[in-house]
């Protein structure tokens, strides 16, 4: 009887989650296409994009973390049927995201010359600097897109941002093709062309979503009524956004350190680490979709005050997460030798990556649950204790284990992944 109550919620959960998953996977596939297209230019060009993106990703984690605060507030107000409050949250959140986008762009732009002090190849840095400048400018359209996306996600209408993401990402590949290789009369800009493609696609992603929402009758009310700005709303968004951005920063920075540590172990270890990260990132998008769904649906029930249904929905998402992550874990275990061969032919790299994927199989369950539990807590607007948990899990538990096992105990890149596993498992258990 209880199981039936959970199963009954599955269609509603998946209706919200699937468009988010597809949109996120589209972003990963475009990043993959970017790497392939730039990789044809040479090792230095590919390394430059990797270096620039590592630098940019810190800024992205902070900005996107702030934007995540819009969704639970909109979901709660929508659950209460308070359209005026939804309007106020939307407009206030949009302005805050715009300001954050400008600030992050300025900081990233001014900080880009620091790339020369990271002990990297001068040739790689020379290519990475103009790339990073262009991608820094793209943070502004990305942040205003995030404001629209998190608003409409909060209304449980996740398909619109998925459509905008898919269209913009297709355009990104086309623009990249023209500008990286100088096709059809366009200048051959190589790495810088890839950055311009990112900038153009993010501008279009915002415009597409804005036009979709603006010209749909059901959303007109949210754009026309420009009366309700409130310092209390700004304060709420900031108080939810700051800890959320810190949560993302703690996690992203640990994974960045994992990339750096694997690089110190040699090219083969770095390649194996990248393969495992790429495969895990694809499966992680399922967890992200379910985590956002948890935020939306729990936020709705927080608004209606129906705590019994809130618990049922949360537990149904936990069950759905367990089902997905067990499937992914089994796939990683069964095909741990075959999956790396999709990426590379080097036997040594395949062997290393296969070893990591055994750890990554357990990684799936911990990673899926920690992101969904974080989503539930965000829906309840409980964000400061989870932030402390993220700090402890990633930097007090994860980093020392990762560093000690990979260096002192000579477990190499496998030791790094055991550290990641322990960090995510600690996070999931403490949040639960």
DAQUIVEN-V492389 format. One record per pair of residues at least 4 apart in sequence whose C-alpha atoms are under 6 Angstrom apart, sorted by the first residue. I is the first residue (numbers start at 1). J is the second residue. Records with the same first field share a line. If there is no record, write none. Layout:
I = J, J
//
This chain:
4 = 8
6 = 316
14 = 18
16 = 158
17 = 289, 290, 293
19 = 158, 159, 162
20 = 289
21 = 285, 286, 289
23 = 162, 165
35 = 39
38 = 46
39 = 46
44 = 124
48 = 124, 127, 128
49 = 53
52 = 128, 132
53 = 57
60 = 64
61 = 65, 248, 249
62 = 245
65 = 244, 245
66 = 241, 242, 245
69 = 237, 240, 241
70 = 150
71 = 150, 151, 154
72 = 295, 296, 299, 379
74 = 78, 86, 154
75 = 154, 155, 296, 299, 300
76 = 299, 300, 302, 303
77 = 82, 86
78 = 82
79 = 300, 303, 304
80 = 303, 304
87 = 222
88 = 92, 228, 229
89 = 93
90 = 151
94 = 147
97 = 101, 143, 144
98 = 144
100 = 104
101 = 139, 140, 143
102 = 140
104 = 108
105 = 109, 136, 137, 139
107 = 111
108 = 112, 136
109 = 133, 136
128 = 132
131 = 192, 195
132 = 136
134 = 195
135 = 195
138 = 199
141 = 202, 203
142 = 202
145 = 206
146 = 150
149 = 153, 161
152 = 157
153 = 157, 158
154 = 296
164 = 205, 208, 209
165 = 169, 205
168 = 201, 205
172 = 176, 197, 201
175 = 197
176 = 180, 194, 197
178 = 182, 183
179 = 188, 189, 193
180 = 188, 189, 190, 193, 194
181 = 188
182 = 186, 187, 188
189 = 193
201 = 205
204 = 208
210 = 214
211 = 215
213 = 219
235 = 239
237 = 241
238 = 242
243 = 384, 387
247 = 387, 390
248 = 252
249 = 253
262 = 269, 270, 413
263 = 270
265 = 269
268 = 349
272 = 349, 352, 353
277 = 281
280 = 284
287 = 291, 368
291 = 371, 372, 375
292 = 375
294 = 298, 375, 376
295 = 299, 375, 376, 378, 379
298 = 310, 379
299 = 379
301 = 305, 306, 310
322 = 326
325 = 329, 364, 365
329 = 361, 364
330 = 334
331 = 335
332 = 336, 357, 361
333 = 358
335 = 339
336 = 354, 357
337 = 354
340 = 350
341 = 345
350 = 354
356 = 414
363 = 367, 421
364 = 368
366 = 424, 425
367 = 424
369 = 373, 428
370 = 428
377 = 382
378 = 382, 383
389 = 393
390 = 394
391 = 395
392 = 396
393 = 397, 423, 426, 427
394 = 398, 423
395 = 399
397 = 423
398 = 402, 419, 420, 422, 423
400 = 404
401 = 405, 419
402 = 415, 416, 419
403 = 407
404 = 408
405 = 409, 411, 415
406 = 410, 411, 412, 415, 416
411 = 415
422 = 426
//
